[in-house]
Amino acid sequence: MRTIYLITLSFLTSFQIINCQNISDWRPEHRTGLSDESGLLKSWPENGPEMIWLNAELPTGLSSVTFGNNSIFLTGINENNDVLVALDTIGKIKWQVPYGRSWKGSFPESRCTPTVEGNRVYVSSGSGDLACIDANTGTIVWSLKASELYKGTFDQWGIAESLIIDENKLYFTTGGPETMTIALDKTTGKLIWKSESLNDSPAYVSPILIGYSGKKLIVNVSSSYIFAVDPSAGKIVWKIKHLDINPQKAEVIKCVTPIYHDGKIYVTGGYDHGGFMLRLTDGGNNAAIQWTDQVLDVHHGGVVLIEGYLYGSNWLSNNDGNWCCIDWNTGAKKWENHWKCKGSIISAEGLLYIYDERSGFVGLVRADPEKFDLISSFKISKGSGPYWAHPVIHNGKLYIRHGKALMAFNIKSN
C-alpha cells in the first residue's frame, strides 16, 4: 500500500503521481514497479527463499495482488465471470464475488489487478464491466457495464486495464466511436466526463497519472496512439500515432504501462515495435519524440527505471526473449543477455526481481548497467499455465502467482 503526500504545486515543475490517498494498485510504487521495501535478502538459498504459504485452489487468473484492510486481493475467472477474491494474510479465502463478464476470446483469464482505497476495491472485467466492492464484505457497492454503455470497442484480447483512482474520480478507457476515456464518480459510478473519441480500441495497458508543470495528465496507450488526457475536464491534449514513429510495423498487441520521469515518457510494445522516448513540451500540452530504440522491445513484462537505466526483457518471439538494459537519456544499449526466457520485472533496493514466463524461474539480479549480474534463482513448481502475473513485494514477502496458485515467500533479511 502506498501513502503519497502532496507538496504545494508551486514548488514542483515535474513530479510523478499527485495523490495523497492510501492506495494499493498495479505495479507499486506509483505504477513504476519500484518497491519502497527495505531490509530484504541480498541473496537467496539454493532452493529459493522460504515459502511461507501456498494457496493452489484460487480461480485461475493473470492479475497481480494488492493489499488493504488486512486482506490480499486478486482477480480470477469463474465460468462466465471475472471474480474478485479476498484472502487473509496467510492465504486463505475470506470471500469471493463475481463482478463482471469475462472475456470470451482467447486467453480469457482475468487480467485486472484490483485497485484498493480504504474500504473500497475497484476492478474491471475482460469485457469492460466495472465494479466498486466493499473490501470487508465483498458486497458490490456499484457496478457498470461501461464498455457496453459507452460503445467501447475491443481488440482480440478484450480489456486488461487496472483502474486509477484520483481524488473523487475513477478513470477507464472504453475506446470506440463515442469516447476514448471516461471519468466516473468513484462513490456512485456516475459519469463525470467523457473525452472525445479517437475512434480507436484500448490496448492492454494500465495508464499512468503524472504531474508536469503544475498540471495532471493521464498518459495512456491505445491500439493506434499514445495520448494524454487532462483529467480536470477530459480533454485529450496530445496524441501521437504509433505508425508515425515506426511506420514499418503493424499495430498489434501493446501491454506495457509507460514509465515517466522528469518530463519524459518511455513507451514500448513488443513484436519488433521497439520503444521510444517522448519529451513533454509546452507545459505538457505537447510531446515530441526524443529517441527510439529497437533493443528493449518489451512484450508484457513491464520495465523499471533505476539510476538512469531501463531494465526489462525484449520480444524475440512469443516463446523467447532476452534481458536488456538501455540508457534512459539516449536509448543506447548497455547489454542484452539470454536467461531462460522473457518475463516480468520489478525492483527493490537496487535489485531486480525477474520472473521467466516460460518455465517459471525467479531470478534476483543486481541492477548494473555494465552486465547482467544474476545473484540467485529458483523455480516455481506450483500452478499451471503461462507465468504471466507480475511479482509483488509487500511487508517483506515476495508474492508469485501462477494460474490457480499464489505463493508468499519470506525475503526479509531478519
Summary of the structure (lengths in Angstrom):
residues: 414
radius of gyration: 19.7
end to end distance: 21.3
largest distance: 55.1
contacts: 1523
relative contact order: 0.14
helix: 3%
strand: 46%
